[in-house]
Amino acid sequence: MHHPPGLLCFLDQAAPFTFAHRAHMNNHILARWKDVNVDEIKPLAIRNWLVDLHDGEDYVWETCSKIAGIMSLILSFVDHDEI
């Protein structure tokens, strides 16, 4: 399975992540973004995807907010480490 640069590095160093975080990573984030390079992920695309999760797949906003928080951690990590 191909992952964008940075996502695997983040996952390798994300030991403190809970089971729920890892489930969101596998079930939502990697399912959507696994074939997209990190530098191509744009805020509007993330926003639209989260709205689709809420409206199209009936996830509550609390779940979407948790997923957004994980995405923020990933993108901050990637930006900070310039992966």
N, C-alpha and C positions, 0 to 999 in steps of 0.2 A: 504494500500500500504506500502510495506517495503522499508525503505531507509537505506543506510549504516550508521553506527555510524558517527556522525559528520555533515552529510549533513543537517539534520533537525535542529540541533543546529545552524549551520551557517545560514540557512534560517530564523530561528526565530530572529536572531540578525542582519539581513541584511536589516533593514528598509530603509537605504539610496539607496538601489537598485532601479533602474528605472524600468518602465514597460518593456522595452526592455531586461534588464538583467533577469528579472523574466521569460520572454517569452523564452529566451535562456535556462534558468535553466529547465523549464518545457518541452520544445519541444526538446531539444537536450541532455543536461547533464543528467537529471534524466531519460530520455528515454533510454539512453545508460548505465548509471552507477548505476541505482537504486538498482540493486541486487548484487552489488559488494561492499565488505567491503573497506573502504577508504584505509586501509593499504595494500590492494592488488592492488591498482591502480598504475601502473608503467608508467614512462615517455614515454617509447617506445609505450605502448598501447595507450596512449593519442595521441601521434604523428600520429600513424597509423589511429586512429579514425578520427582525423582532416583531414588527407589526403583523407580518404574515404568520409567525408562530402563534401570536395571540388571536388574530382574527380567523385565519385559515385552519389552524390546527387546534384551536380552542385551549391554548395554554393560558393560565391566569397571569396577570401582570407581575405578580410576585415571582413566578418562575422565570418569566422573560427578564425581569430585573436581575435575578441571580445569574442568568446566562450572560446578560450584558456586563455584569461585574467581572465575570471570568474573562470575557473578551477584552475588557479594559486592562486587566492584569496581564494578559498575554501581550497585547499591543504595547503596553508600557515596558514590559520586559524586553521585547524585541527592539523597541526604540532605544531604550537605555543601553542595551548591549550591542546595538547596531548590527544585529544578525541579519 
